[in-house]
């Protein structure tokens, strides 16, 4: 049993007094109970050790240590340094055993077996971690700790009145009655856990401990008895006696050596104190983390835990702001330091002059001292007397400093052990928190999936409204109205979400577009919920490893690994850098060229200026950066399009370029970079004449795409031919603007990542993948009008970007650029021949009409 007498510091207003208390450790609750005496039955109070930290400061005195809990701090004092270290070490061990045997999750029965297994694995791993022995195992002081200590007097003699606790009068009365009335019977019948008849013999070293205690004051200073002991120790340590010192001629040299030792030891003590302060700060930070984590685990409901996590997120944001302020302060301090260095250099030169002057003075003083020594009658005896006293004082100071150094080393070892153990406890709590967050993500993803299914059922009921009774039809209509009034922003503020569906994404696109048609509104909301569910499910499994791989990439170089990473999607924080690198590889920006084009557009109005102004309000209407007329990106987009129209007069401006430039502006942010990105797409990635007046190459690509559609998806193409569906009416805009305004922003930007790196074959791949993704749905429709209506919005129903990417690059057989070029060449010849024949028919018709006129 861990029990024994300790002095507890009590504070009554301005008065601080030490009171002797009997302390006993309760293993079941990890609490340290304290009584007035060992014979009491009711405790005066308890200290919760499960969330406490321990500390010992040598400045407080020998045997004094602290136990800090989240509510208050307890200052205790042991009979000796060995007893103090034993208590601290044992309390550390008991705290670790208790925390390590507790259940890892709240016992509410809602956690799946997977998380329990993960927790078991994590804690098993922590237990087998090589635990460094910071502090050697302290030998048990049987005279101060254990059941035998109950028969010994308290460590500090005090009056009975002083030890009485006025804060617990009822407990004092109960204990007093118990001691008076039941002591004889209980002691006789062995009713108490302590039997004093077995421990009546006192240890032999009690007198020595009392003597040492009398020689030690509470403030840490040594009494006269201990000073006498140290002086005797020094006299027997091999130093020269007073008579021998009087015969030594070089006593002055010995004084200087001892003074040097004093300075060295003083500096070492200062360094040890600084180290202890740093360890204190680290301990307090770790304890704060442990307290928050403990609050998190002890919360009764999931809502409380989520609120704590929100508080944690806000603390992280505050710390980030403070870190930025400290960085700014650091820069200012570095400037001040530079100025001070120059000033210090000047002071050093001045000090050098003073040292030379002082050296000259010392030589004069030495000369005068030698003269005075010769004039005195008995100078050697007086000098020896002074030297003996000086050496004695210095040796005494050295002994004090050595004792302090030993104490600080012990304190340092214990604090290292405490920090190590608290860090391990915090790590285990963090693993619990991570497992809970994963569970929350799964539950939230399941919730989004259920809500999307609910909205899908509402949509099916909406289609079947004409066949329902009037009361049912009204109920369905009210449910749809209620679902459409759902405000994602308010819901995100009401409850904590790991990845909330905000109103806009990172680039300003609306997550739930505001369509005029009610059926489309339901589809947009279903799609937003499905996308959120997919993101939450793939966050830990796919997104986090992918982000880690991107973080490990330094300089970008073309490779198969980089190609696969780009196909999987570039994280938001890396997309701007990678896009700029891809543009600069194939399109070297000319310095000053963009500014000259802007000056030309200001001085001369371009013929396409009017069409550009008409298209600006119609650019990315579902993006907040372009839907508002006062947005800062609209003037930038105007300048980029005007500069390109002057840069490439053969094209000038074509409808569709505004959307390409707008996406480039959203990602690259800088308008000159967006201009060169537009140049790279039009002049490098796309074939020639893609944006010319005739759009001949765009028409060629539609014929090539129909060939691929017949080869890759023959059932779907036969279905289109049966109902005379011309897919080019849908896909022409896909190819012209690279799916802008067709796909949701998250999938669109992944398509653009691969498109900027590999070229136009990516557009063919994703166009085929889109039809493959929805093939079964299209095959179930057997009406041409319904097929066209479905093809108008079916790209907006694609929610799983990973699945679409796998279809595009893995499921469909690859086709190289050489095959694409051959198909384009063949269809271009056919189209040019048809256009030539059409021109001839048109000319003949015009001629015939002219001849028929009177």
Order of alpha helices (4+ residues) and beta strands (2+ residues): beta-beta-beta-beta-beta-beta-beta-alpha-alpha-alpha-alpha-alpha-alpha-alpha-alpha-alpha-alpha-alpha-alpha-alpha-alpha-alpha-alpha-alpha-alpha-alpha-alpha-alpha-alpha-alpha-alpha-alpha-alpha-alpha-alpha-alpha-alpha-alpha-alpha
